[in-house]
Amino acid sequence: MSDTISEATLSEFDRDTSVRQREPGVHDTDLSQGWAIGHALNGGYLLATLGRALGETLPHPDPFTITAHYLSATTHGPAVIRSEVVRTGRTLSTGTAGLFQTGADGREVERIRVLASYGDLDTVTGDVRTSAEPPAMPPPGQCFSARDNPAGPDAGPEMGKRLDLRLDPATCGWAVGAPSGRGEMRAWLGLADARDPDPMSLLMAVDALPPTAFEMGLSGWVPTVELTVHVRARPAPGLLRVSVTTVNLAGGFLEEDVEVWDSADRLVAQSRQLARAKVG
């Protein structure tokens, strides 16, 4: 983060994902408790923080594809990100990064390992040929927000307070004890302070909704094992539409396929993750 920019002028997301270069390829960061889901921090928030460090290490500014393997649960507090340039080309540059924290025994523990290719989204042409369509959803005012939670607006995870999340009523029966049994979750999504989306916030957005496992009748923490994100375009201002689907839960693992659409009806990000689910 540039020293010429006052932290007071930044959104909460920008402050909480900021990194400070200690030396080339090494960044320090202070991970915020505000993005916790239970005792651990959200995988999308952590990926966005790693994404910032890679953006300062690689010659290209924007993530095009980024894959993270989550090795152990990450908690709030100090962390170090070590990045390395693997290859630099005219259109794309590729690098790796690892996020490390000091364990209880004083030893450094790697929490996340990332491999990513970066480019410049401003050079992406407008030639789009797709059969994909934005998810059909009620308008935001007819969707469920934290204010509609029967247990109260502050009953959800800490991360929920950082989001403007409005769930499609057809996919949140789990919240009132009546899950549909379908592996679907849809919502309008923005940041609570109304900061407009950008490529870094898309890395968080793909992992921001409640897990599809809830609507399949399961409960409890659903930790991410691996997450791959493709950023397809720089999003337009306004709320995003996020659609998550799961078609296969087997052996205690499930996949989540995500599409993120911007206010201009463009598919701006896609992702797939493998996660563990508590069955039985």
Backbone hydrogen bonds, N-H to C=O, Kabsch-Sander energy under -0.5 kcal/mol:
donor,donor_aa,acceptor,acceptor_aa,energy
5,I,2,S,-1.3
6,S,4,T,-0.6
9,T,6,S,-1.5
10,L,7,E,-1.3
15,R,11,S,-2.4
16,D,12,E,-2.7
17,T,13,F,-1.3
18,S,15,R,-1.1
20,R,28,D,-2.7
22,R,26,V,-2.6
23,E,26,V,-1.4
26,V,23,E,-2.6
27,H,81,I,-2.7
28,D,20,R,-2.9
29,T,79,A,-2.1
31,L,29,T,-0.6
31,L,77,G,-2.8
35,W,32,S,-1.3
36,A,33,Q,-1.5
37,I,40,A,-3.3
40,A,37,I,-1.2
41,L,74,T,-2.6
42,N,35,W,-2.7
46,L,42,N,-2.0
47,L,43,G,-2.2
48,A,44,G,-2.2
49,T,45,Y,-1.7
50,L,46,L,-2.4
51,G,47,L,-2.5
52,R,48,A,-1.6
53,A,49,T,-1.6
54,L,50,L,-2.3
55,G,51,G,-2.1
56,E,52,R,-1.3
57,T,53,A,-0.8
57,T,54,L,-0.6
58,L,54,L,-3.1
62,D,119,G,-2.9
64,F,117,S,-2.6
65,T,117,S,-1.8
66,I,229,V,-2.1
67,T,115,L,-2.7
68,A,227,L,-3.0
69,H,113,R,-2.7
70,Y,68,A,-0.5
70,Y,225,V,-2.1
71,L,69,H,-0.8
71,L,111,R,-2.7
72,S,111,R,-1.4
77,G,31,L,-2.3
79,A,29,T,-2.1
80,V,100,F,-2.4
81,I,27,H,-3.1
82,R,80,V,-0.5
82,R,98,G,-2.3
83,S,25,G,-2.9
83,S,81,I,-0.5
84,E,96,T,-2.5
86,V,84,E,-0.5
86,V,94,T,-2.8
87,R,94,T,-1.9
89,G,92,L,-1.8
93,S,118,Y,-2.4
94,T,87,R,-3.0
95,G,116,A,-2.5
96,T,84,E,-2.3
97,A,114,V,-2.0
98,G,82,R,-1.9
99,L,112,I,-2.2
100,F,80,V,-3.1
100,F,98,G,-0.5
101,Q,109,V,-2.5
103,G,101,Q,-0.5
103,G,107,R,-3.6
106,G,103,G,-2.1
109,V,101,Q,-3.7
111,R,99,L,-3.3
111,R,109,V,-0.5
112,I,99,L,-1.2
113,R,69,H,-2.1
114,V,97,A,-3.2
115,L,67,T,-2.1
116,A,95,G,-2.6
117,S,65,T,-2.7
118,Y,93,S,-3.4
119,G,62,D,-2.7
123,T,120,D,-1.9
124,V,121,L,-1.2
128,V,126,G,-1.0
137,M,135,P,-0.6
142,Q,139,P,-2.3
143,C,140,P,-1.7
144,F,167,L,-2.6
148,D,145,S,-1.8
149,N,146,A,-1.5
152,G,149,N,-2.3
155,A,152,G,-1.6
159,M,36,A,-1.9
160,G,157,P,-1.3
161,K,158,E,-1.6
162,R,159,M,-2.1
163,L,160,G,-1.1
164,D,190,G,-3.0
165,L,163,L,-0.7
166,R,188,W,-2.4
167,L,144,F,-2.9
168,D,186,R,-2.6
171,T,168,D,-2.5
172,C,169,P,-1.0
175,A,172,C,-1.1
176,V,173,G,-1.6
177,G,174,W,-1.4
178,A,173,G,-3.0
181,G,215,E,-2.8
184,E,182,R,-1.9
185,M,244,V,-2.2
187,A,242,V,-2.1
188,W,166,R,-2.4
189,L,240,L,-2.5
190,G,164,D,-1.4
191,L,195,R,-0.7
192,A,162,R,-2.4
194,A,191,L,-2.3
202,L,198,D,-1.7
203,L,199,P,-0.9
203,L,200,M,-0.7
204,M,200,M,-0.7
205,A,201,S,-2.5
206,V,202,L,-1.7
207,D,204,M,-1.8
208,A,205,A,-1.6
214,F,211,P,-1.7
215,E,211,P,-0.6
216,M,212,T,-0.9
217,G,214,F,-1.5
218,L,213,A,-2.6
225,V,274,L,-3.3
226,E,274,L,-1.6
227,L,68,A,-2.4
228,T,272,R,-2.6
229,V,66,I,-2.6
230,H,270,Q,-3.3
231,V,64,F,-1.8
231,V,229,V,-0.5
232,R,230,H,-0.6
232,R,268,V,-2.5
233,A,268,V,-1.3
240,L,189,L,-2.9
241,R,261,W,-2.7
242,V,187,A,-3.0
242,V,240,L,-0.5
243,S,259,E,-2.5
244,V,185,M,-3.1
245,T,257,D,-2.2
246,T,183,G,-2.5
250,A,248,N,-0.5
250,A,253,F,-2.4
253,F,250,A,-1.7
254,L,275,A,-2.6
255,E,248,N,-1.0
256,E,273,Q,-2.0
257,D,245,T,-2.8
258,V,271,S,-2.7
259,E,243,S,-2.2
260,V,269,A,-2.6
261,W,241,R,-2.9
262,D,266,R,-2.3
265,D,262,D,-1.8
268,V,260,V,-2.2
268,V,266,R,-1.0
269,A,260,V,-1.4
270,Q,230,H,-2.3
271,S,258,V,-2.0
272,R,228,T,-2.0
273,Q,256,E,-1.7
274,L,226,E,-2.4
275,A,254,L,-2.8
276,R,223,P,-2.4
277,A,252,G,-2.8
279,V,277,A,-0.7
